[in-house]
Amino acid sequence: MLAKLAYRAATELKPRIAAKAAHLWVFKGMLAVNAYRSRLKKKDLYPPFMFVALTNTCNLRCHGCWVEKEGEAMHLPATDLDSIITSGKRMSAYYYTLLGGEPFMYKGIWDVFGRHKDCYFQTITNGMLFTEKNADRIAEAGNVTPLISIDGAALNNDMRRGEGVHESALKGMERLKKRGVLFGTACTITKQNLNEVLCDGYLEDMIRRGCMYIWYYVYRPVGEDPHPEYCLSTDDLVEARRRLVKLRHKHPIIIIDSYWTAEGEAFCPAAMGMGFHIGPRGSIEICPPLSFATNTTRDNGGDLVKTIRESKFLREFQDFVKVRTKGCVILEKPQELVEFIRSHGAKDYSTRDAYKEFDGIQPRHSQHLPGREIPESSWVYWFLKKNVFFGMGAL
């Protein structure tokens, strides 16, 4: 599998793009995690990675999306974005996941890649805006990897995302592949698509289309259109984990999850302070679906490092989670989560009534299923999870 993956990278990616990914993403990413690990020993809070929502605008209306797109259009000011990235560099953090809404609807996104050539940017996108011109710009930048959201074949994908979205995304992927761009797909596992997206045929199809990695997510019923029927049962979660472990042996594509450690125990990146989410108004939030914050990037004169270090809200969330679950408190303890957020006086930045939405979520199991753990059986993924991310399940 490793040899085949290396062959794919050597023959499908432009050498300049592959070299930038190796240096900016892999090498600097390892340095960022090592710096984070050192901070943990000193109880110094700052994440090695950051999720930044550039805008709430989007050309789609997907089921289960937590981003409000019908009201006022919001865009993170370029000066704030630069301040976020500059602050991160002080802490050896050079990797940023840009999202929205649709990040490629953010007017200044191309300038960001150019102003921060020493950083690497993952963009979570629906892939519908990859025209020939935009595909050229991504290839020219070299320090960006699109992560295209595709949830299975056309029927299941378009049921959730809209008619024609699947076909449009595939066309965008074709343009990226022709230019030797490193890109991946983000796949949300639902009850409807589990068998379809966690099988040999699906991965083989993604490989043919040029995907170098696939990032699997577990569906969470959030937002004003939550669709709880998409949620996985406990047996579904165990089956999803079993298939992920098995598929990692077979296909020359990097298979990523952020839910399980090397031992197969549940894991929450936000509870470990591995990555926080910044909204388009500068709100510093626990994770993307939780649009609540007590601080913004403009606090302390724009010193994001100081603001995060001193955030009682972010620090105490870690303790809140650790005494309840190793999994996802959004799924398991939504009402207790709402009370915790309220107790800190956090502002709702969703522009809806997210407090009411979360209070109405029916509690259900997450990936924390004691006694049903399935450890990694691939030595490669075991090594990466134990050493690169020291057992924290980030790959």
Secondary structure, DSSP 8 states (H G I E B T S, - for coil): -HHHHHHHHHHHS-HHHHHHIIIIIIIHHHHHHHHHHHHHHTT----SEEEEE-BS--S---TT-----SS---B--HHHHHHHHHHHHHTT--EEEEESS-GGGSTTHHHHHHHTTTSEEEEEE-STT--HHHHHHHHHH-SEEEEEE--SSHHHHHHHH-TTHHHHHHHHHHHHHHTT---EEEEEE-TTTHHHHSSHHHHHHHHHTT-SEEEEEE----SSS--GGG---HHHHHHHHHHHHHHTTT-SSEEE-SSB-TTS-B--TGGGTSEEEE-TT-BEESSTT--EES-BTTGGGG-HHHHHHT-HHHHHHHHHHHTT-SS-HHHH-HHHHHHHHHHTT-EE-SSS-HHHHHHT------S--TT-------HHHHHIIIIISTTS---
